[in-house]
Amino acid sequence: MKDPHDIILRPVLTEKAYDGFADKKYVFEVDTRSNKIEIRQAVESVFGVKVESVNTLRTPGKMKRQGKTQGRTPEVKKAYVTLKESSKTIEFFDGMAQ
C-alpha cells in the first residue's frame, strides 16, 4: 500500500479553492498514478475526516520553448474533495479563508 503522504502532494491555494472552504470542499494536488479510492483513504487517514466524494482532474503538460530548446511542463492531477456534513473541517485550512 502507498503511503498517504506520497499520494497527497500539496494543497491548492487559489481563490476558487478558498470559496469552497465554507462548503467543506478542498483541493489537493495528488500523484498522477493514484485513483479516487486511494485519495479518499489518504485524506481520511492524514486529516482524520470523513470524505463524501472525490472528483479528479488531469491537466496535461504544456509545450514551452526557450530559444531553440523545447520541453514540456509536468502533468498535474488535482483532487476536489468534499467532506460529509457530519465531518469536522480540516484544521490546516481553518485560518486561511475568512
C-alpha positions in Angstrom: 0.0 0.0 0.0 1.2 3.5 -0.8 2.0 6.0 2.0 -0.8 8.6 2.2 1.8 11.4 2.2 3.1 10.1 -1.2 -0.5 10.4 -2.7 -1.3 13.9 -1.4 1.5 16.2 -2.7 0.3 19.6 -1.7 -2.9 21.7 -1.2 -4.0 24.0 -4.0 -4.5 27.5 -2.5 -6.3 29.7 -5.1 -9.3 32.0 -4.9 -11.5 29.3 -6.3 -10.3 26.8 -3.7 -10.9 29.4 -0.9 -14.5 29.7 -2.0 -15.1 26.0 -1.3 -13.8 26.0 2.3 -17.2 27.1 3.7 -18.9 24.1 1.9 -16.2 21.7 3.1 -14.7 21.4 -0.3 -10.9 21.2 -0.5 -8.5 20.9 -3.5 -5.2 18.9 -3.4 -2.5 18.2 -6.0 -2.1 14.4 -6.0 0.1 11.8 -7.5 -0.9 11.2 -11.2 -1.0 7.4 -10.7 -3.4 7.5 -7.8 -7.1 6.7 -8.1 -10.2 8.1 -6.2 -10.2 5.3 -3.6 -6.6 5.8 -2.7 -7.1 9.6 -2.5 -10.2 9.1 -0.2 -8.3 6.8 2.1 -5.2 9.2 2.2 -7.3 12.2 3.1 -9.2 10.4 5.8 -6.0 9.0 7.4 -3.9 12.1 7.2 -6.6 14.7 8.3 -8.9 12.5 10.3 -12.1 13.5 8.5 -14.9 11.6 6.6 -14.9 12.1 2.8 -18.2 12.2 0.9 -16.9 12.4 -2.7 -13.7 12.8 -4.7 -13.6 14.4 -8.1 -10.3 14.3 -10.1 -8.9 16.4 -12.9 -5.8 15.8 -15.0 -4.1 18.7 -16.7 -1.5 17.7 -19.4 1.8 19.5 -19.5 2.2 22.4 -21.9 4.9 22.7 -24.5 7.3 25.5 -23.6 10.2 27.0 -25.6 13.3 28.9 -24.6 15.1 29.8 -27.8 15.7 26.5 -29.7 15.2 24.3 -26.7 11.7 22.8 -26.3 10.3 20.9 -23.4 7.1 20.1 -21.5 5.8 21.3 -18.1 4.9 18.4 -15.9 1.4 16.9 -15.9 -0.7 17.7 -12.8 -3.6 15.8 -11.2 -5.9 17.6 -8.8 -8.5 16.1 -6.5 -11.6 18.1 -5.4 -12.5 16.5 -2.0 -16.0 17.1 -0.5 -16.4 16.2 3.2 -19.5 14.8 4.8 -21.8 17.3 6.7 -21.2 15.5 10.0 -17.4 15.6 9.5 -15.2 18.2 11.1 -13.3 20.7 8.9 -9.6 20.3 8.1 -7.7 22.4 10.7 -4.9 23.3 8.3 -7.3 25.4 6.2 -9.3 27.0 9.1 -7.4 30.2 9.4 -6.9 30.9 5.7 -10.3 31.9 4.3 -12.1 34.5 6.3 
